[in-house]
Amino acid sequence: MATRIKAGIIGATGYTGDILLEVLVRHPHVELQFVTTRQPNLAGEYVHREHPNLLGFTDLKFTLYEPSNPAFSETTETVMKQARDSDVTFLCVPSGASASITKDLVGHNTKLIDTSADFRLKDPASYREFYGRDHPIPHLLKEHVYGLPELHREEIRKANYVACPGCNATAMILAAYPLTKLDSFSGLRMVFD
């Protein structure tokens, strides 16, 4: 049997984390190591308490992860150790929170897949323009591959850091990309290069 990928989800109770959790729990080549929540009432509870559809699929329990609260420093360090020991860690946290987590995991063996907007733009000036604040770790913007496999499949396979595009951006890019192949739309090529 092939080796299973050890994975973890930071932020498994939001919409994206919820969907990802369901996919990974049922995936035959993934061994889910940990899942986190910011909800104290779910700490230590079985995943199926929040996701009843997963009853019988996993005996995982939620770990409380709230790095901004010093009272939870012990569980925060436990989660960081689990993430560093995983093959891949999915960050399903709000934009702004992902960058600080990434900073703590860079240089370790885990690959990071970020579902927030923190690393979607490569240029720090563009980030400032669109989000109204400076990026906290701008040197890592260029390290992230834009996670649209229809355009960047090979780069994603080799990447240590993947920034998932948003749903609206994905729809627009996939709709407009074929136009870049037409001579009359050559100006669009710059957007996709």
Solvent accessible surface area in square Angstrom, and as a share of the most:
residue,aa,sasa,rsa
1,M,210,0.94
2,A,66,0.51
3,T,127,0.74
4,R,87,0.32
5,I,82,0.41
6,K,75,0.32
7,A,1,0.00
8,G,0,0.00
9,I,0,0.00
10,I,1,0.00
11,G,13,0.13
12,A,0,0.00
13,T,29,0.17
14,G,38,0.37
15,Y,176,0.67
16,T,62,0.36
17,G,0,0.00
18,D,42,0.22
19,I,84,0.43
20,L,30,0.15
21,L,0,0.00
22,E,57,0.25
23,V,82,0.47
24,L,13,0.06
25,V,23,0.13
26,R,110,0.40
27,H,68,0.30
28,P,93,0.58
29,H,92,0.41
30,V,12,0.07
31,E,77,0.34
32,L,22,0.11
33,Q,62,0.27
34,F,3,0.01
35,V,0,0.00
36,T,1,0.01
37,T,1,0.00
38,R,137,0.50
39,Q,70,0.31
40,P,91,0.57
41,N,94,0.48
42,L,3,0.02
43,A,41,0.32
44,G,46,0.45
45,E,64,0.29
46,Y,93,0.35
47,V,1,0.00
48,H,54,0.24
49,R,121,0.44
50,E,69,0.31
51,H,12,0.05
52,P,100,0.63
53,N,72,0.37
54,L,1,0.00
55,L,115,0.57
56,G,76,0.73
57,F,107,0.45
58,T,29,0.17
59,D,117,0.61
60,L,29,0.14
61,K,95,0.40
62,F,3,0.01
63,T,32,0.18
64,L,14,0.07
65,Y,9,0.03
66,E,41,0.18
67,P,68,0.43
68,S,95,0.62
69,N,56,0.29
70,P,114,0.72
71,A,86,0.66
72,F,55,0.23
73,S,72,0.46
74,E,145,0.65
75,T,47,0.27
76,T,23,0.13
77,E,97,0.43
78,T,63,0.37
79,V,0,0.00
80,M,6,0.02
81,K,123,0.52
82,Q,58,0.26
83,A,0,0.00
84,R,63,0.23
85,D,79,0.41
86,S,3,0.02
87,D,64,0.33
88,V,17,0.09
89,T,0,0.00
90,F,26,0.11
91,L,0,0.00
92,C,15,0.09
93,V,19,0.11
94,P,72,0.45
95,S,57,0.37
96,G,37,0.36
97,A,37,0.29
98,S,0,0.00
99,A,1,0.01
100,S,57,0.36
101,I,6,0.03
102,T,0,0.00
103,K,108,0.46
104,D,73,0.38
105,L,1,0.00
106,V,50,0.29
107,G,71,0.68
108,H,84,0.38
109,N,142,0.73
110,T,4,0.02
111,K,83,0.35
112,L,1,0.00
113,I,41,0.21
114,D,1,0.00
115,T,30,0.17
116,S,7,0.05
117,A,10,0.08
118,D,1,0.01
119,F,3,0.01
120,R,62,0.22
121,L,48,0.24
122,K,92,0.39
123,D,64,0.33
124,P,46,0.29
125,A,51,0.39
126,S,32,0.21
127,Y,3,0.01
128,R,118,0.43
129,E,136,0.61
130,F,140,0.58
131,Y,75,0.29
132,G,68,0.65
133,R,103,0.38
134,D,92,0.48
135,H,9,0.04
136,P,78,0.49
137,I,11,0.06
138,P,58,0.37
139,H,132,0.59
140,L,9,0.04
141,L,0,0.00
142,K,147,0.62
143,E,95,0.43
144,H,2,0.01
145,V,27,0.16
146,Y,44,0.17
147,G,12,0.12
148,L,5,0.02
149,P,52,0.33
150,E,101,0.45
151,L,44,0.22
152,H,46,0.21
153,R,122,0.45
154,E,92,0.41
155,E,83,0.37
156,I,45,0.23
157,R,158,0.58
158,K,156,0.66
159,A,12,0.09
160,N,84,0.43
161,Y,21,0.08
162,V,12,0.07
163,A,0,0.00
164,C,31,0.19
165,P,23,0.14
166,G,18,0.17
167,C,110,0.66
168,N,119,0.61
169,A,41,0.32
170,T,34,0.20
171,A,62,0.48
172,M,133,0.59
173,I,36,0.18
174,L,66,0.33
175,A,72,0.56
176,A,26,0.20
177,Y,61,0.23
178,P,77,0.48
179,L,62,0.31
180,T,5,0.03
181,K,132,0.56
182,L,92,0.46
183,D,125,0.65
184,S,98,0.63
185,F,86,0.36
186,S,55,0.36
187,G,49,0.47
188,L,51,0.25
189,R,89,0.32
190,M,154,0.69
191,V,108,0.62
192,F,38,0.16
193,D,152,0.79
